Amino acid sequence: KAEIVRDTSKDMRYIVDGERRYSEISVPIFAEGKVFAVIDSEHSKKNFYRSWHLSMLTEIAKICSAKIGRYFIEDTIRSKVARDLHDDIGSTLSSIKIMSNIALEKNDHVTTQNYLTSIQQNANTMQESMSDMVWAINPENDTLEKIMIRMKEFAAEILEPLEIQYEFIEDHEFASTKMSLSTRKDFFLIYKEAINNAAKYSRCKKLTVALKRVDQAILLEIYDDGRGFDMLHSNGGNGLNNMKYRASNINARFKIISAPNYGTKITLEAPIT
């Protein structure tokens, strides 16, 4: 904690190192919730430092904490984007390269056509992944209002061709509500997975997306009137496991409720601070 020691001769913590300095002031600089550094000043006179010294150094420490924090965030973002590019884009490009070589070597028209279809699907997946990544790192998309616009666009793209009715329910004005980059990305990818699962497996006729502000969190609810599934005898599959994993990454609460012939409901409570 920030502290003024007005007379170090009465403080057993003080270490004498050559010259005695009778007043000391120290203010910690925090980064990522831990003490990163300490601003420390000493003076030869007792009772030299006053409360305004402490206030001034505390403000300086806050500025330092903010700048250092932004550095850590930017470094984390760079590392994460690099990993995503390597894992998602790199592996997809490798698959396209292999399939292209095989297609060129084959004389069979049907086999070649099958490989070309796979290449097209992989290219589409890579394009979608790149689009999500570029959108996620753009600071203009930090507000939940912008996130919802993208959510609605995705719902229209997936659900309308299947003639699934859908609606969005909002109980708050989200123009000024912001999410961090990492939270925003996983929040949207969980939503995408839920919409894709409903479109592929639920056979629903209607789907509802509700967003609510709950203290310092956003509550997302997605529920449909589809066929549901037996949760006791289902391993969840990669889709549900991915959603749970992403939720744990952003310290969000994730829950799914479903039963045969009673539809499926997914809730996600994600922090925004």
C-alpha positions as CSV (number, residue, x, y, z in Angstrom):
1,K,0.0,0.0,0.0
2,A,1.0,3.6,-0.4
3,E,2.6,4.9,2.7
4,I,4.5,7.8,4.4
5,V,7.1,7.1,7.0
6,R,7.6,10.4,8.8
7,D,10.5,9.2,11.1
8,T,12.4,6.1,9.9
9,S,14.3,5.9,13.2
10,K,11.1,4.6,14.8
11,D,10.4,2.1,12.0
12,M,12.1,-1.2,12.3
13,R,11.6,-1.9,8.6
14,Y,14.0,0.8,7.5
15,I,17.4,-0.4,6.4
16,V,20.4,1.9,7.1
17,D,22.8,1.9,4.2
18,G,25.5,4.4,4.7
19,E,23.6,7.7,5.0
20,R,20.6,8.0,7.3
21,R,17.4,9.4,5.6
22,Y,14.8,10.1,8.1
23,S,11.7,10.5,5.9
24,E,10.4,8.0,3.3
25,I,7.5,7.7,1.0
26,S,6.6,4.7,-1.1
27,V,3.8,4.1,-3.6
28,P,3.3,0.7,-5.4
29,I,2.6,0.4,-9.2
30,F,0.2,-2.4,-10.0
31,A,0.0,-4.3,-13.2
32,E,-2.2,-7.3,-13.9
33,G,-3.3,-7.2,-10.2
34,K,0.2,-7.6,-8.9
35,V,2.9,-5.1,-7.7
36,F,5.0,-4.4,-10.7
37,A,7.3,-1.7,-9.2
38,V,7.4,0.8,-6.4
39,I,8.0,4.6,-6.5
40,D,10.2,5.3,-3.5
41,S,11.6,8.6,-2.3
42,E,13.6,9.5,0.8
43,H,14.7,12.7,2.5
44,S,17.2,13.6,5.2
45,K,14.7,15.5,7.3
46,K,12.1,14.0,9.6
47,N,8.4,14.7,8.8
48,F,9.4,16.1,5.4
49,Y,6.6,14.4,3.3
50,R,3.0,15.6,3.4
51,S,-0.3,14.2,2.2
52,W,0.0,16.1,-1.1
53,H,3.3,14.3,-1.9
54,L,1.4,11.0,-1.4
55,S,-1.5,12.2,-3.6
56,M,0.8,13.3,-6.3
57,L,2.8,10.1,-6.4
58,T,-0.4,8.0,-6.2
59,E,-1.7,9.7,-9.3
60,I,1.7,9.1,-11.1
61,A,1.5,5.5,-10.0
62,K,-2.0,5.2,-11.5
63,I,-0.8,6.6,-14.8
64,C,2.1,4.2,-14.8
65,S,-0.2,1.2,-14.0
66,A,-2.5,2.1,-16.9
67,K,0.3,2.4,-19.4
68,I,2.0,-0.8,-18.2
69,G,-1.4,-2.6,-18.2
70,R,-2.0,-1.5,-21.8
71,Y,1.4,-2.9,-22.7
72,F,0.6,-6.3,-21.2
73,I,-2.8,-6.3,-22.9
74,E,-1.2,-5.5,-26.3
75,D,1.4,-8.1,-25.8
76,T,-1.2,-10.7,-24.9
77,I,-3.3,-9.7,-28.0
78,R,-0.3,-10.0,-30.3
79,S,0.6,-13.4,-28.9
80,K,-3.0,-14.6,-29.2
81,V,-3.4,-13.4,-32.7
82,A,-0.1,-15.1,-33.7
83,R,-1.3,-18.4,-32.2
84,D,-4.7,-18.1,-33.9
85,L,-3.1,-17.4,-37.2
86,H,-0.7,-20.3,-36.8
87,D,-3.3,-22.8,-35.5
88,D,-6.4,-22.0,-37.6
89,I,-5.1,-20.4,-40.8
90,G,-1.8,-22.3,-40.9
91,S,-3.4,-25.8,-40.6
92,T,-6.2,-24.9,-43.1
93,L,-3.6,-23.7,-45.7
94,S,-1.7,-26.9,-45.1
95,S,-4.8,-29.0,-45.8
96,I,-5.5,-27.0,-49.0
97,K,-2.0,-27.5,-50.2
98,I,-2.1,-31.3,-49.6
99,M,-5.5,-31.7,-51.3
100,S,-4.4,-29.5,-54.2
101,N,-1.4,-31.7,-54.8
102,I,-3.5,-34.9,-54.7
103,A,-6.1,-33.4,-57.0
104,L,-3.4,-32.5,-59.6
105,E,-2.0,-36.1,-59.5
106,K,-5.4,-37.8,-59.9
107,N,-6.8,-38.5,-63.4
108,D,-10.2,-39.5,-62.0
109,H,-12.7,-36.7,-62.5
110,V,-14.9,-37.7,-59.6
111,T,-12.0,-37.8,-57.1
112,T,-10.6,-34.5,-58.3
113,Q,-14.1,-32.9,-58.0
114,N,-14.4,-34.2,-54.4
115,Y,-11.0,-32.7,-53.5
116,L,-11.9,-29.4,-55.1
117,T,-15.1,-29.3,-53.1
118,S,-13.1,-29.9,-49.9
119,I,-10.7,-27.1,-50.9
120,Q,-13.6,-24.8,-51.4
121,Q,-15.1,-25.6,-48.0
122,N,-11.7,-25.1,-46.3
123,A,-11.2,-21.8,-48.1
124,N,-14.6,-20.6,-47.0
125,T,-13.9,-21.7,-43.4
126,M,-10.5,-19.8,-43.5
127,Q,-12.2,-16.7,-44.9
128,E,-14.8,-16.8,-42.1
129,S,-12.1,-17.3,-39.5
130,M,-10.1,-14.4,-40.8
131,S,-13.2,-12.2,-40.8
132,D,-13.9,-13.0,-37.2
133,M,-10.3,-12.3,-36.2
134,V,-10.1,-8.9,-38.0
135,W,-13.5,-8.0,-36.5
136,A,-12.4,-9.0,-33.0
137,I,-9.2,-7.0,-32.9
138,N,-10.8,-3.8,-34.3
139,P,-11.3,-1.4,-31.3
140,E,-14.3,0.1,-33.0
141,N,-16.2,-3.0,-32.2
142,D,-15.7,-2.9,-28.4
143,T,-19.2,-1.9,-27.6
144,L,-21.9,-4.5,-27.1
145,E,-24.1,-2.5,-29.6
146,K,-21.5,-3.3,-32.3
147,I,-21.4,-6.9,-31.1
148,M,-25.1,-7.2,-31.4
149,I,-25.1,-5.9,-34.9
150,R,-22.7,-8.7,-35.9
151,M,-24.8,-11.2,-34.0
152,K,-27.9,-10.2,-35.9
153,E,-26.1,-10.4,-39.2
154,F,-24.9,-13.9,-38.4
155,A,-28.4,-15.0,-37.3
156,A,-29.9,-13.8,-40.5
157,E,-27.2,-15.5,-42.6
158,I,-27.7,-18.9,-40.9
159,L,-31.3,-19.0,-39.9
160,E,-33.2,-17.3,-42.7
161,P,-32.3,-19.8,-45.5
162,L,-33.7,-22.5,-43.2
163,E,-36.9,-20.5,-42.6
164,I,-36.3,-20.5,-38.8
165,Q,-38.0,-17.5,-37.2
166,Y,-35.8,-15.6,-34.7
167,E,-36.0,-12.6,-32.5
168,F,-33.7,-10.5,-30.3
169,I,-34.8,-9.2,-26.9
170,E,-32.7,-6.5,-25.3
171,D,-33.4,-5.0,-21.9
172,H,-30.7,-2.3,-21.9
173,E,-29.1,0.4,-24.0
174,F,-25.8,-1.1,-24.9
175,A,-24.1,1.7,-26.9
176,S,-21.8,2.5,-24.0
177,T,-21.3,-1.0,-22.7
178,K,-17.8,-2.3,-23.6
179,M,-16.1,-5.7,-23.6
180,S,-12.4,-6.4,-23.7
181,L,-11.0,-8.0,-26.8
182,S,-10.6,-11.5,-25.4
183,T,-14.0,-11.5,-23.8
184,R,-15.7,-10.1,-26.9
185,K,-14.1,-12.7,-29.2
186,D,-15.0,-15.8,-27.1
187,F,-18.4,-14.3,-26.3
188,F,-19.2,-14.1,-30.0
189,L,-17.7,-17.5,-30.9
190,I,-19.9,-19.1,-28.2
191,Y,-22.9,-17.4,-29.7
192,K,-21.9,-18.6,-33.2
193,E,-21.5,-22.2,-32.0
194,A,-24.9,-22.1,-30.3
195,I,-26.6,-20.7,-33.5
196,N,-24.9,-23.2,-35.7
197,N,-25.9,-26.1,-33.4
198,A,-29.5,-25.0,-33.4
199,A,-29.5,-24.7,-37.2
200,K,-27.9,-28.1,-37.7
201,Y,-29.5,-30.3,-35.1
202,S,-32.5,-28.8,-33.3
203,R,-35.1,-28.8,-36.1
204,C,-36.6,-25.8,-34.4
205,K,-39.1,-23.4,-35.9
206,K,-38.3,-20.4,-33.7
207,L,-35.2,-19.2,-31.8
208,T,-34.8,-16.4,-29.3
209,V,-31.7,-14.5,-28.3
210,A,-32.0,-12.4,-25.1
211,L,-29.4,-10.0,-23.7
212,K,-29.5,-8.5,-20.3
213,R,-27.3,-6.4,-18.1
214,V,-26.7,-8.0,-14.7
215,D,-24.5,-5.9,-12.5
216,Q,-21.0,-6.0,-14.1
217,A,-21.9,-8.8,-16.5
218,I,-23.9,-9.5,-19.7
219,L,-26.3,-12.4,-19.6
220,L,-26.9,-14.0,-23.0
221,E,-29.8,-16.5,-23.3
222,I,-30.4,-18.5,-26.5
223,Y,-33.4,-20.9,-26.5
224,D,-35.3,-22.7,-29.2
225,D,-38.4,-24.8,-29.6
226,G,-36.6,-27.7,-31.3
227,R,-36.4,-31.4,-30.5
228,G,-33.8,-31.0,-27.7
229,F,-31.7,-33.9,-26.5
230,D,-31.2,-36.1,-23.4
231,M,-28.4,-34.5,-21.4
232,L,-27.8,-37.6,-19.3
233,H,-26.9,-39.7,-22.3
234,S,-25.1,-37.1,-24.4
235,N,-21.3,-36.5,-24.4
236,G,-22.0,-32.9,-25.7
237,G,-19.8,-33.3,-28.7
238,N,-17.0,-30.9,-29.7
239,G,-19.4,-28.0,-30.2
240,L,-20.6,-27.9,-26.6
241,N,-17.2,-28.7,-25.2
242,N,-15.7,-25.8,-27.2
243,M,-18.4,-23.5,-25.7
244,K,-17.6,-24.6,-22.2
245,Y,-13.9,-24.2,-22.8
246,R,-14.3,-20.7,-24.2
247,A,-16.6,-19.7,-21.3
248,S,-13.9,-20.8,-18.8
249,N,-11.3,-18.7,-20.7
250,I,-13.3,-15.5,-20.0
251,N,-14.4,-16.5,-16.4
252,A,-18.0,-16.7,-17.6
253,R,-20.8,-18.9,-16.3
254,F,-22.1,-21.3,-18.9
255,K,-25.1,-23.5,-18.6
256,I,-27.2,-25.6,-21.0
257,I,-30.6,-27.1,-20.3
258,S,-32.3,-29.5,-22.7
259,A,-34.7,-32.4,-22.9
260,P,-36.2,-34.4,-25.7
261,N,-39.1,-32.5,-27.3
262,Y,-38.6,-29.5,-25.0
263,G,-36.0,-27.6,-26.9
264,T,-32.7,-26.3,-25.7
265,K,-31.6,-23.3,-23.6
266,I,-28.1,-21.9,-23.4
267,T,-27.1,-19.2,-20.9
268,L,-23.8,-17.4,-20.7
269,E,-23.0,-14.8,-18.1
270,A,-19.9,-12.9,-19.2
271,P,-18.0,-10.2,-17.2
272,I,-17.5,-6.8,-18.8
273,T,-14.9,-5.4,-16.4
